[in-house]
Amino acid sequence: MTDSLISVESLWRTYGSSAGEVQALRDVSFTVQRGELVALVGRSGSGKTTLLNCIGGLDQPTSGTVTINGSVVTSMNEDQRTQLRRDELAFIFQTFGLVPMLSARENVGLPLRLTKVPVAQREERVAHLLDLVGLANHAEQRPSELSGGQQQRVAIARALANSPRLLIADEPTGQLDAETGATIMALLQSVVRSEGMTALISTHDQSLQEMADRSIRLSDGLLQQSAEF
């Protein structure tokens, strides 16, 4: 088996038609190796979110292929993509997406409830993840009782609940101040290593990019460069 977890080949994504046509992605190709932490960089509107959505099966490209762990995502039907997202992938977004009425512990455990993990195993996993993100003492607090950085830590723990192979994060520090954002990026770097995952993280912050193994840059839907730090 190849060491590549992600393979993107000649990916195009076009919105609209004729005079109103917008090419969000234009012939994008690259690979991400297993265990890599890759920063996806570029200005707003460069195509970063579209690319992440196509890789994660949230959007269907106009043409081209995305392969994850040997499975061709772009050839899957919706049920197959849903299963892929549930079993293989994890997503983190700018908006934390926590359930307001649930505690931190309950939010982290939600994916495990959906996959019917036994209670004892679920509670053990949740406790481990809250400890991993530094929130063991905040397990019973609701999102409104947590800071923005703490809420993003809960979102990270929840994303890790089902032990995904691939973590996709779209500007995960976008709503945080610079110091908190750097702390969250360092945390992501740490958990990717400790959990043995691969990660593709979009960010516009140069200092955060330097924590990655390498960067992939997009500009107007075109791949500009891939560089190691």
C-alpha positions, 0 to 999 in steps of 0.5 A: 500500500502507498504511503499516501493517505490523500491523493487529489488528481486534476480537481476542478470545481466550477459554480454557475454557468456561462457568463456567471461561471466561477472556477473555484478549483482549477486542475489541482493535484497533490498528495498527503502522506500518512502522518503528515500535518499539512497547512493549506494556505491562501487568501480568502476566496482562493478555494481552500474551503472548496478543496477541503469540502471536496476532499471530505465528501461534503461537495462534489467536484466538477471533474477530477478524483479524490482518493482517501486511504485507497477509496475513491471519494469522488465515485461514492454515492451519498450513503458511502460518503456519509459512512466515510465521514463517520468512520474515517474523517473528522472535521473542525471548523471556525464555528465550534458547532457545539450543542449548547445544552450539553456539557463538554463531556456530553458534546465529546461523547456525542459521536460515540453515542451515534455509533452505539459505543458501550457506555463504559468504553465511551466514558473512558474515551471521553475522559481521555480526550478531555484530558488530552486537550486540557479540559479534564476539570471542565467536563461538566461545563456547557459551551456558554461557560467556556472561553472561545479557546476552550470551546475549540478544544472541546470541538477538537476532542469531539472530532477525535472521538471515533479515532479518525484517520484524517483530520480536516480543519478549516481555519480552526483558529479564525475566531480566536485571538493570536495567542489562543490561536497559536495554543490551539494550533500547537494542540492540534500538532500534539494530538495529531502526533499522539493519535497517529493521524494525518491532518490537512488544516487551512490557515492564513496565519504564517506563524501557524503554518510554520508548525506544519510539516509543509504547506500547500498554497492556493491562489484563485483556485490554482495550486501555487506551491508545496513547501516543507518548513 
